[in-house]
């Protein structure tokens, strides 16, 4: 059994999906669904990927 992560959720309560991407937090739907059971290292990966997506979207 893996230990669940302790990272704070990146959810900003502005959920609006554009396909598989949440326009609020930048996570993909699969990442949102995985969050609660993901270990700490995976949660950090998700946070980093979401931040990259938000930054990319803002630079357009």
C-alpha positions as CSV (number, residue, x, y, z in Angstrom):
1,X,0.0,0.0,0.0
2,X,1.3,3.5,-0.9
3,X,1.1,6.4,1.5
4,X,-1.3,9.1,0.4
5,X,0.3,12.4,-0.4
6,X,0.0,15.4,1.9
7,X,0.3,18.2,-0.6
8,X,-2.5,20.8,-0.5
9,X,-4.8,20.4,-3.4
10,X,-4.1,22.9,-6.3
11,X,-7.9,23.3,-6.8
12,X,-8.8,27.0,-6.9
13,X,-12.6,26.3,-6.9
14,X,-12.9,27.7,-10.5
15,X,-13.6,24.4,-12.1
16,X,-14.3,24.6,-15.8
17,X,-13.2,21.8,-18.1
18,X,-12.0,22.5,-21.6
19,X,-11.9,19.0,-22.9
20,X,-9.7,17.2,-20.3
21,X,-8.1,20.3,-18.8
22,X,-9.4,22.3,-15.8
23,X,-9.1,25.9,-16.7
24,X,-8.9,26.8,-13.0
25,X,-6.1,24.7,-11.6
26,X,-4.5,23.4,-14.8
27,X,-4.8,19.7,-14.0
28,X,-6.0,17.1,-16.4
29,X,-9.2,15.2,-15.5
30,X,-7.2,12.0,-14.8
31,X,-4.9,14.0,-12.5
32,X,-7.9,15.4,-10.6
33,X,-9.4,11.9,-10.2
34,X,-6.0,10.5,-9.1
35,X,-5.2,13.2,-6.6
36,X,-6.8,11.7,-3.4
37,X,-4.9,8.4,-3.7
38,X,-1.6,9.7,-5.2
39,X,1.5,9.5,-3.1
40,X,3.4,12.7,-2.2
41,X,5.9,12.5,-5.1
42,X,3.1,12.1,-7.6
43,X,1.2,15.0,-6.2
44,X,4.2,17.2,-6.6
45,X,4.5,16.0,-10.2
46,X,0.9,16.9,-10.8
47,X,1.3,20.3,-9.2
48,X,4.4,21.1,-11.4
49,X,2.6,19.9,-14.6
50,X,-0.5,22.0,-13.8
51,X,1.7,25.1,-13.1
52,X,3.4,24.6,-16.5
53,X,0.0,24.3,-18.3
54,X,-1.3,27.5,-16.6
55,X,1.9,29.4,-17.5
56,X,1.7,28.2,-21.1
57,X,-2.0,29.2,-21.3
58,X,-1.2,32.7,-19.9
59,X,1.7,33.3,-22.3
60,X,-0.6,32.9,-25.4
